[in-house]
Amino acid sequence: MNETNSFLTGKLFPMILHYSVPAAVSLLITAIYNIVDRIFVGNFNGTSALAGLSICFPLSYMMMAFGLTCSAGGSSLFSLFAGKGEQKQMNRTFGNALILVTVFELLLSVLLLVFADPILRIFGVTETAYPYALAYYRIVALGCLFQGLTQVFCDFVRVSGRPVLGMCVTGIGAAANILLDALFVAVWGWGVAGVAWATVIGQMLSAVFGAALVWKNQTQVEIERATFSFDPGLSKKIVSCGFAFWIAQMAMGLISLVYNSQLGSCGGDTAISVYAVVASIMTFVIMPASGISQGIQPIVGNNFGAGKHRRVMAALYQASALSVGLTCVIWLIVLFFPEAILQAFGASEEMLEIGVSGLRTNFCITPVLGFIMLATTFFQSIAKPVPSIVITLLRQILFLIPFLFLFPLLWGINGIFAAQPVSDALAFFLSILLILREKRILYDGEDHLGS
């Protein structure tokens, strides 16, 4: 259990960097290949094809929702059990997370394929974008299981003290995706179908590599028959701890529907294509924050399990400073160079007209996302999912969706892009209040234990 001892006694900031940098790089690679998908389609297949990919944004969010529920929930409990030195519970947590993600993702694939046409209609597909969206949708829906397995393997490798190998799990698939994009789209001219096949093949490679690491004892998981014994109680805890991520991803899918509907009614395929760029860049901007959130998860979980609450809070403070600082750098690039970013996606004059102000408005307070994401991960890491669920639910649904309908009435199409930053500001203040409340509880509990 050398990894556990390191979590409990090592210097915090170097440890945060050690775990956060590979996680951030892994997410950054994933963001880059998602952006590369859209760059290839935008430049080789035009605005309607790019709109077709944008229409399918909710699909990727749905796939990730079930995978993250199992991977984040399972790895959080895994870290807590590691802090307590409970190896059998660690093993069973992995096994149950793997069972859950397999069942969830297979069921999702079946539902998506059976109801493809009505789901795309719900997504708000336009007639011109429909053939592109359908071609992409049908192929990507086949990859649900591989997406989920990749997330589970990556998270369990990372919280086992192997962050660089965790990065490689997603990195291998992402690198393959980028290379295959160039081959399938630019060379062979497969269009959106080529992008979809590149995505699925990349996910398959990642899942196979992740499985090899676990079965070759590169993690703290000890594979035995009891590892894969289904435990309803433990599975319920896994889903509970990861439920905030399910809400976040499903909410993002729902929000994509609202964005596509609102933007489509205001500006057609051009406006929807601008949202494709905004969503891609937003993913890229928050990668450092996401990586740091993932990086502190095993540190917080192990120390909380060992009762070291002041060390838990110290990790959160140092990670917050790092997260906000790094996010600011990318945020400034977006604010000062929106034209160059849009042009990289093959933006037309109409896209530039909407997109420049849209990007600047949407990203105006992005650095606060660093703290919001850390707050959500913090509560999930100490097995207190309710505050995480509250923050996510309010930010992504109860605040944002009403704003998406109200603000366009006041400010037109730019009001749609203003909804997210206003929602983020409210969630930021809520996160501060909940963290301060939890700090008092943790410190009081530690003081009582010490007396």
C-alpha positions, -999 to +999 in steps of 0.1 A: +000+000+000+029+023-008+007+045-029-017+051+001+012+061+024+023+086-002-012+101-003-012+105+034+023+119+040+037+133+008+039+171+001+006+182-013+014+206-041+040+183-059+015+155-054-013+175-069+009+183-099+019+146-102-017+135-105-032+165-122-008+170-151-013+135-166-051+138-161-052+172-177-030+160-206-053+130-211-083+152-212-066+178-234-058+151-259-094+140-259-105+176-264-080+181-292-093+150-311-129+162-306-119+196-320-099+179-349-131+159-358-149+192-363-120+209-381-118+181-406-156+181-412-158+219-413-131+222-438-138+191-460-176+188-458-190+222-450-214+240-426-243+215-428-220+186-420-205+205-391-241+212-379-248+175-381-220+168-357-232+195-334-267+180-334-252+148-321-234+165-291-261+151-268-252+116-279-216+118-266-228+133-234-253+105-228-225+079-234-202+096-210-229+101-184-232+063-176-194+058-179-186+086-155-212+075-130-194+041-127-158+053-131-160+084-108-183+068-083-163+036-082-128+053-081-140+076-053-150+047-031-119+028-041-098+057-027-118+058+005-113+021+010-076+024+002-072+051+030-087+026+054-066-003+041-096-024+030-082-044+000-111-067-005-135-038-007-112-021-031-113-052-054-151-055-052-156-018-059-137-022-092-156-054-101-190-039-095-181-007-114-171-028-143-203-048-142-224-017-140-208+001-168-211-029-191-248-033-184-256+004-187-236+010-219-250-020-237-286-010-229-278+025-240-265+013-274-296-008-280-320+021-271-300+046-293-300+023-323-337+012-320-349+048-317-324+066-339-348+087-359-371+099-331-340+107-310-324+128-337-357+147-342-357+154-304-321+166-308-335+193-331-319+181-364-325+203-394-334+188-428-301+198-444-281+184-415-301+152-411-282+128-434-249+139-418-262+136-383-278+101-389-246+087-405-225+099-375-251+089-349-255+052-360-218+045-360-209+063-328-238+046-309-220+013-315-191+025-293-210+031-261-195+001-243-159+009-253-163+045-242-176+034-207-149+008-203-122+033-211-134+057-185-135+030-158-101+016-166-086+051-168-099+062-134-089+030-116-054+031-130-051+068-120-063+064-084-040+034-080-011+058-081-003+054-119-015+087-133+008+086-164-005+052-173-040+065-168-032+092-193-020+066-217-053+048-216-072+077-232-041+090-250-037+059-272-073+061-284-071+098-290-039+096-310-054+068-331-086+089-336-066+119-349-046+098-373-077+080-386-095+113-391-068+124-415-069+090-433-107+085-434-118+121-441-089+139-458-075+110-478-104+086-484-132+112-483-155+093-459-169+125-444-188+123-411-189+085-413-151+085-413-150+107-382-174+084-365-154+052-373-122+069-362-139+077-328-152+041-323-119+025-333-100+048-309-123+039-280-118+002-287-080+006-285-082+025-253-105-001-237-082-029-247-051-012-233-068-003-201-080-039-196-044-051-201-031-028-174-056-040-148-052-077-156-014-074-157-014-060-121-005-024-130-031-012-105-040-017-068-068-040-079-062-077-071-081-098-096-098-128-081-132-146-084-147-125-056-138-093-074-167-098-098-193-108-072-222-084-077-230-065-045-263-045-047-254-024-017-220-015-030-233-009-065-259+015-051-231+034-033-211+036-066-240+050-085-248+075-056-212+088-055-211+092-093-246+105-098-236+141-099-215+133-130-246+116-145-266+147-139-238+169-154-235+149-186-272+144-192-278+180-184-252+190-210-270+168-235-303+185-226-286+219-228-273+210-263-309+203-274-320+237-261-290+255-276-296+238-310-333+246-309-328+282-298-299+289-322-315+271-351-346+293-348-325+324-346-298+316-372-302+282-388-272+259-395-248+288-393-257+295-357-257+258-348-222+255-363-210+284-342-223+265-311-202+235-323-171+257-321-181+272-288-188+238-273-155+224-286-135+253-273-153+252-239-142+216-236-107+226-244-107+256-219-119+236-189-094+207-194-069+220-169-097+224-143-110+189-151-075+174-149-069+190-115-103+179-103-094+143-112-059+147-098-070+156-063-097+129-061-074+101-048-055+126-025-088+138-009-103+104-008-074+087+009-069+115+034-106+117+042-107+079+047-077+082+071-094+111+091-069+138+080-094+165+074-072+195+075-050+179+049-081+174+028-089+211+029-053+221+022-054+200-009-085+217-020-071+252-015-039+245-033-057+228-062-081+258-065-053+283-069-036+262-095-069+255-114-080+291-116-046+303-126-042+279-155-077+284-167-071+321-169-043+316-195-065+298-220-094+321-212-074+351-223-064+334-255-101+329-263-110+365-255-083+380-276-082+357-306-118+346-313-115+352-351-085+329-354-102+302-335-133+304-357-113+304-389-095+272-378-130+256-381-135+269-417-158+297-405-177+316-431-183+354-429-218+346-414-202+324-387-177+351-378-204+377-375-222+356-349-193+337-334-169+365-323-193+381-299-207+347-290-173+333-280-164+364-259-198+364-242-198+327-234-163+327-220-164+360-200-161+344-165-147+310-174-120+309-147-146+304-120-153+270-135-121+258-120-134+262-085-169+250-093-155+217-108-132+212-078-161+217-054-182+191-072-153+166-072-145+174-035-179+163-022-179+133-044-144+123-032-155+123+005-187+102-004-211+131+002-228+133-032-257+155-023-239+189-024-223+178-057-257+170-071-272+203-059-244+224-075-246+205-108-284+204-109-287+242-102-259+252-125-268+230-155-306+229-153-325+251-129-303+282-136-292+277-172-322+264-191-346+293-180-319+318-189-316+302-224-353+310-230-354+344-212-322+361-223-328+359-261-360+379-255-338+407-241-306+405-261-313+384-292-289+357-303-262+370-280-284+364-250-282+327-257-244+329-252-249+350-221-269+324-203-239+301-194-217+327-176-246+340-155-255+305-145-218+298-137-216+330-115-245+318-094-231+283-091-197+298-080-213+316-050-232+285-041-201+264-042-182+288-019-211+286+007-212+248+006-174+244+009-172+268+039-200+248+056-183+215+050-150+230+063-166+238+096-180+202+099-146+186+090-126+207+114-150+203+143-149+165+137-111+164+136-109+185+168-132+162+186-112+132+175-080+148+187-093+158+221 
